[in-house]
Amino acid sequence: MTWRRLLFLLFPLVLIPDPPCRATTAVSLSDRIAIDGDLSDWAADEWVLDENSTVPEGGGDSRWGVNEEILRVGITWDATFLYLAVEFRAENGSLLAALGYAPGGWSTLDGAGTFRRAIDFPFAINLLALASTRDLPTIARVDDHSVLVLLDRATAPAAVRAPLEGAAGFEAALPWSMVSFAQPVQLTIALSGGEDGTGAGDASPNPSVQLPASAGPRSKTRVSLDRWLSIPADGDDDGTADAGISPRTAVVVAPDDDFTTFRSEGVKASMSVAPRVFAPDRGEDATLTVDFENSVDEVYITARVYSIDGRLVRVLYEDVLRAIASGVLVTSPQDRWDGRDADGRIVAGGVYVLSFEWGLVRGERAGRATAGVAVAR
């Protein structure tokens, strides 16, 4: 017996399995990920929010109960698409994904038709996806002129798989030709009501302040989401989505903890309008005044005018950086409404609502105040 055979008998060969490979971004993922709502083709490294992530997401945290909640969120990409997956439950609600990636877009959904929700987002939205277990998903793009354009499924494939038992799966492939990655893409997801104008019972990432308890998916209680996922798809700035990246490592929750803690304390303000009744035909106008309770020097503000039934009448200004002196917003000619709509026509007589929103960064909606005013004709 040779010494080699003796060693083999004394020390049997132990096969050590190769360590599992991480799922990373690639030049193409179309051969692995099919947009059909079946989430079994997503790897562990692509679930950026789940019960084991740094900011956990899982069952039991929805204000509307275990049958209306987001369970986990997956993100990955290749050279052509940004892929999004969400596992959720929604017996009566709808899943709403909002992405921001370029200047412009909408900062609220108050005038967004089918997408209208009582949800304040932390950034200006360029892309919206609405999905439920009852209807086909709908994706829309918002351009710089606030025109809501629906995308066909050949451009942005999306699907929902809703089994009779268990959670549903939503998938979408968003083309980079439409979604700019000149800066990190911002993404937040909410489980909203199934009707226009409803609020939210769950969100991913979880906001710094717990969502208010409400009556369920029919509730129109307004909620504010103040955290988002930051997706740095082109980290080397070469104009191409990076390959070989671990999504779970690269995608982070923003803003950082210090900023979230400050915002969670709440920047509070109150608004008044004078006079409460004015006649635009006689050249009169109404002026808004805003008092801040907190010690802040400047904020980004947006002011809009709505009809009493919630229709957007006019945007006075949007995301304008304004100074605060001694707790009072420094006055500006912009703070006057002359009773005219967006087309310059004097509105019909009646009651209107002036809405004032503010944030510490551009596009943020950390608070909201409203006041009624009557137009006399």
Buried (B, 14 or more C-beta within 10 A) or exposed (E): EEEEEEEEEEEEEEEEEEEEEBBBBBEEBEEEBBBEBBBEBBBEBBBBBBEEBEEEBBEEBBBBBEEBBBBBBBBBBBBBBBBBBBBBBBBBBBBBBBBBBBBEBBBBBBBBEBBBBBBBBBBBBBBBBBBBBEEEBBBBBBEEEBEBEEBEBEEBBBBBBBEEEEBBBBBBBBEBEBBBBEEBBBBBBBBBBBBBBBBBBBBBBBBBBEBBEBEBBBBBBBBBBBBBBBBBBBEEEEEEBBBEBBBBEBBBBBBEEEBBEBBEEEBEBEBEBEEEEBBBEEEBBBBBBBBBEBEBEEBBBBBBBBBEEBEBBBBBEBBBEBEBEEEEBEBEEEBEBBBBBEEEEBBEBEEBBBBBBBBBBBBBBBBBBEBEBBBEE
